[in-house]
Amino acid sequence: MLVNGKWSAEWHPVQATDKQGGFVRQTSSFRHWISADGSSEFAAEPHRYHLYVALICPWASRTLLARSLKGLEHVISVSVVEPQLGAQGWRFGDYPGADRDWLNKAEYLHELYTRADADFTGRATVPVLWDKQTHTIVNNESADILRMLNSGFGALADDRIDLYPEDLRAEIDALNEAIYPRLNNGVYRTGFATTQVSYQQAFNDVFSQLDELELRLQDGRTFLLGERVTEADIRLFVTLVRFDVAYHGLFKCNLRRLHDYPLLDRYLKSMLAVSGVRQTVNIDHIKQGYYSIKALNPNGIVPVGPDMTAYGL
C-alpha cells in the first residue's frame, strides 16, 4: 500500500481483519461525482474521463459493463492493467488484453494515486475514474461509478436502458444490501479468512445467498427483477461469472459449483446473451490474476479447467 505517498512492502490481499480473523475491505477514498446538470465540479463531457480497470476484478468489471450497456464506449476511454498482481500491485504492460498507460505514462496503478494526492495513504485499487482535464481521480468506488455511468452523463448515454429505474430502486437497494456482504464480498471473506471460524461463517453466507437466489428464479423470471437488466444484475453477474473459475477452488467456496444450480446457470447464460456483456469478460485474465495471488497459490500454478465453453467463454 501507499503510506504518505510512498510505496510500502509487497502487495498482500488481506487488507485488515476483524476480531475473529475475518477479512475487512478498505473503504474507497475518492468519492467525487460527475453530473450532467452542472451540480458538481465534474461536468459530463465527451472524451474528458478515462476508466482504469482490471479484467480480473469484479468491482472494476461492474463499471466496464455499465459503460458498455449505456453506450459510453466512445465517451469514456479505458485502460486495462495486466492480470497478475505483483509486488507493487496492478501494473500496466503488454500481456494480451492489457494496455500500456498511454494517458499518464504510469508503470503502476499506484502512481496515479500519488499524482492525484502526493501524500495518499491507502491501497491503489481498481476501478479508477480519472479526469483528463484536472488530472485527478474523480472516484474509485465501483458502486458510485456504476450509478454515475447510468445517470450522470445525460444525453451522452443510451437512455433506452436505465439500470436504476425509480420504480425498482427500493428492490434494487434491498438486493444489493443482501448480496454484497454475503456473496460479492462473501467469497473474499471466505478466501481470505485467517481463522476457521471466520471462514465457516463466510462460507455459510455464500451458499445460503446462492440458495436464496436459486429460489428467487423459480418463477421463470429472466433477471433478478423481471425481464429487464438492472444494477442488481450487474453486481451479481460479475461474481457469478468468476465463481467456478476462481472462487470454487482457490477461495475454498467448494460446497457446490454455480453449474450445480440449474436456474442460476440459466441466469448466467441469459446475462451473457445481453448485448455488450460478453465482451467485458476475459476468462484468461480472471484465472491468471486470481492464481497469481501468492498468499493463496504460492507455486503460481494456473489450473487448466474448468470448461466454460457452455457459456461461450
Order of alpha helices (4+ residues) and beta strands (2+ residues): beta-beta-beta-beta-beta-beta-beta-alpha-beta-alpha-beta-beta-alpha-alpha-alpha-alpha-alpha-alpha-alpha
